[in-house]
Amino acid sequence: MRRLKLQMHITIDGFVGRTDGGMDWVTFNYDDELRRRSLSNLDTVDCILMAMGHKSEMQFIPYWASVASNPDDPFFAYGKKLTEIPKVVLSNTLTHSEWPHTTTVNGDFIEETKRLKEFNGGDIIVFGGATLAASLIANHLIDEIHLLINPVAIGNGLPIFRGLAKKLEMTLIEITRFDCGIVWLRYDCHKFAAAH
């Protein structure tokens, strides 16, 4: 069974977005080491799983397409990899995507995720959003959680650790501090996922 990794920016007080989904609090001045770490986290990945509506697609896809076409952009290698890796977009509003190597799926997102995990292949990575991440965590489908702790608190917002029927015990397997202020925490929750 394939591993499912979740990677998300999160505030010190535990939110992955403002109540309206805003991400203006994220530290975007990545240093070289953080760019390399983000890129290396895709090394074992051959499927990107994303939840997306029409508005987010219109913002997300053109941005990374422009990055992937500009060798002078500091995120060029990352954008190129994002573009090349096959993607599955889970959506209630989209029936197709303009992004290369992308399949759009409507319907039961949990069952689709289970189906993807059953295939042979490399890792699957999920970048969010909050509702999908919370649902995957609550249904014990995440094997690894990568949290990029930003040095900011916003007081209120969207959590991802909600809807748990019991406590989620994770094993910290990596912690890395970057010069830009972000701390990367990598947790193994495979035992928890396998037990359910």
PEFEN-V424210 format. One record per residue. N is the residue number from 1. PHI is phi in whole degrees, -180 to 180 (* if undefined). NEAR is the number of other ideal C-beta (glycine too) atoms within 12 Angstrom. D_CENTER is the distance of its C-alpha to the mean C-alpha in whole Angstrom. Layout:
((N | PHI | NEAR | D_CENTER) (N | PHI | NEAR | D_CENTER))
//
This chain:
((1 | * | 19 | 19) (2 | -72 | 27 | 16) (3 | -83 | 28 | 13) (4 | -114 | 44 | 10) (5 | -107 | 38 | 8) (6 | -110 | 45 | 5) (7 | -125 | 36 | 4) (8 | -148 | 41 | 5) (9 | -75 | 41 | 8) (10 | -148 | 38 | 11) (11 | -82 | 33 | 15) (12 | -61 | 22 | 18) (13 | -92 | 19 | 19) (14 | 89 | 25 | 15) (15 | -115 | 35 | 14) (16 | -104 | 39 | 11) (17 | -173 | 31 | 13) (18 | -69 | 21 | 17) (19 | -60 | 14 | 18) (20 | -93 | 14 | 18) (21 | 89 | 21 | 15) (22 | -60 | 18 | 16) (23 | -123 | 29 | 14) (24 | -68 | 16 | 17) (25 | -86 | 29 | 17) (26 | -69 | 27 | 14) (27 | -78 | 25 | 16) (28 | -97 | 20 | 16) (29 | -85 | 17 | 19) (30 | -57 | 26 | 17) (31 | -88 | 20 | 20) (32 | -59 | 17 | 20) (33 | -65 | 17 | 19) (34 | -69 | 29 | 15) (35 | -62 | 27 | 15) (36 | -65 | 20 | 16) (37 | -66 | 28 | 14) (38 | -63 | 32 | 11) (39 | -67 | 24 | 13) (40 | -67 | 21 | 14) (41 | -70 | 32 | 11) (42 | -95 | 31 | 11) (43 | -57 | 18 | 15) (44 | -97 | 19 | 14) (45 | -92 | 31 | 12) (46 | -127 | 25 | 14) (47 | -155 | 34 | 12) (48 | -108 | 39 | 8) (49 | -109 | 44 | 8) (50 | -140 | 41 | 7) (51 | -103 | 36 | 10) (52 | -154 | 36 | 12) (53 | -107 | 23 | 16) (54 | -60 | 19 | 18) (55 | -64 | 15 | 18) (56 | -66 | 30 | 14) (57 | -65 | 28 | 15) (58 | -67 | 17 | 18) (59 | -93 | 16 | 16) (60 | -69 | 32 | 13) (61 | -66 | 30 | 15) (62 | -61 | 17 | 18) (63 | -62 | 22 | 17) (64 | -73 | 32 | 15) (65 | -66 | 25 | 18) (66 | -70 | 20 | 20) (67 | -62 | 24 | 18) (68 | -69 | 25 | 19) (69 | -103 | 17 | 22) (70 | -123 | 17 | 23) (71 | -59 | 13 | 24) (72 | -84 | 11 | 25) (73 | -72 | 19 | 21) (74 | -61 | 20 | 20) (75 | -101 | 28 | 17) (76 | -54 | 21 | 19) (77 | -62 | 24 | 18) (78 | -68 | 30 | 14) (79 | -62 | 30 | 14) (80 | -65 | 23 | 17) (81 | -67 | 27 | 14) (82 | -59 | 34 | 12) (83 | -71 | 30 | 15) (84 | -82 | 22 | 16) (85 | -70 | 33 | 14) (86 | -58 | 26 | 15) (87 | -125 | 37 | 12) (88 | -119 | 35 | 12) (89 | -101 | 37 | 12) (90 | -93 | 40 | 13) (91 | -152 | 29 | 15) (92 | -93 | 19 | 19) (93 | -119 | 18 | 20) (94 | -96 | 27 | 19) (95 | -111 | 16 | 21) (96 | -154 | 17 | 20) (97 | -125 | 30 | 18) (98 | -84 | 21 | 20) (99 | -79 | 31 | 17) (100 | -59 | 19 | 19) (101 | 59 | 22 | 18) (102 | -126 | 31 | 16) (103 | -113 | 23 | 17) (104 | -104 | 28 | 17) (105 | -125 | 29 | 17) (106 | -109 | 20 | 19) (107 | 117 | 15 | 20) (108 | -78 | 14 | 19) (109 | -68 | 30 | 15) (110 | -67 | 27 | 16) (111 | -65 | 17 | 18) (112 | -65 | 31 | 16) (113 | -65 | 36 | 14) (114 | -59 | 23 | 17) (115 | -64 | 22 | 18) (116 | -62 | 33 | 16) (117 | -68 | 31 | 16) (118 | -75 | 15 | 19) (119 | -67 | 19 | 20) (120 | -74 | 10 | 21) (121 | 153 | 18 | 18) (122 | -81 | 21 | 16) (123 | -71 | 30 | 12) (124 | -108 | 39 | 10) (125 | -121 | 38 | 6) (126 | -116 | 44 | 4) (127 | -104 | 38 | 1) (128 | 125 | 36 | 4) (129 | -81 | 32 | 7) (130 | -63 | 34 | 9) (131 | -66 | 27 | 12) (132 | -63 | 38 | 10) (133 | -59 | 41 | 8) (134 | -62 | 32 | 12) (135 | -67 | 31 | 13) (136 | -65 | 43 | 11) (137 | -66 | 39 | 12) (138 | -63 | 24 | 16) (139 | -96 | 26 | 16) (140 | 59 | 28 | 16) (141 | -102 | 38 | 14) (142 | -91 | 43 | 11) (143 | -98 | 33 | 13) (144 | -137 | 36 | 11) (145 | -118 | 41 | 9) (146 | -112 | 41 | 8) (147 | -108 | 35 | 9) (148 | -99 | 38 | 10) (149 | -77 | 32 | 14) (150 | -90 | 34 | 15) (151 | -79 | 22 | 19) (152 | -155 | 25 | 19) (153 | -121 | 15 | 20) (154 | -119 | 26 | 20) (155 | 82 | 13 | 22) (156 | -159 | 16 | 21) (157 | 170 | 29 | 17) (158 | -100 | 30 | 15) (159 | -91 | 25 | 14) (160 | -114 | 34 | 12) (161 | -99 | 27 | 14) (162 | -129 | 19 | 17) (163 | 82 | 19 | 19) (164 | -79 | 22 | 19) (165 | -77 | 12 | 23) (166 | -150 | 11 | 23) (167 | -65 | 10 | 22) (168 | -102 | 27 | 19) (169 | -96 | 17 | 20) (170 | -125 | 27 | 18) (171 | -109 | 18 | 19) (172 | -74 | 18 | 18) (173 | -116 | 18 | 18) (174 | -161 | 20 | 17) (175 | -140 | 18 | 18) (176 | -136 | 25 | 18) (177 | -102 | 18 | 19) (178 | -113 | 25 | 19) (179 | -60 | 17 | 22) (180 | -74 | 25 | 20) (181 | 106 | 22 | 20) (182 | -78 | 34 | 16) (183 | -115 | 27 | 16) (184 | -97 | 34 | 13) (185 | -111 | 28 | 14) (186 | -117 | 26 | 13) (187 | -117 | 31 | 14) (188 | -98 | 24 | 15) (189 | -125 | 33 | 16) (190 | -62 | 25 | 17) (191 | -62 | 17 | 20) (192 | -65 | 26 | 19) (193 | -66 | 31 | 17) (194 | -69 | 16 | 20) (195 | -80 | 11 | 23) (196 | -115 | 18 | 22))
//
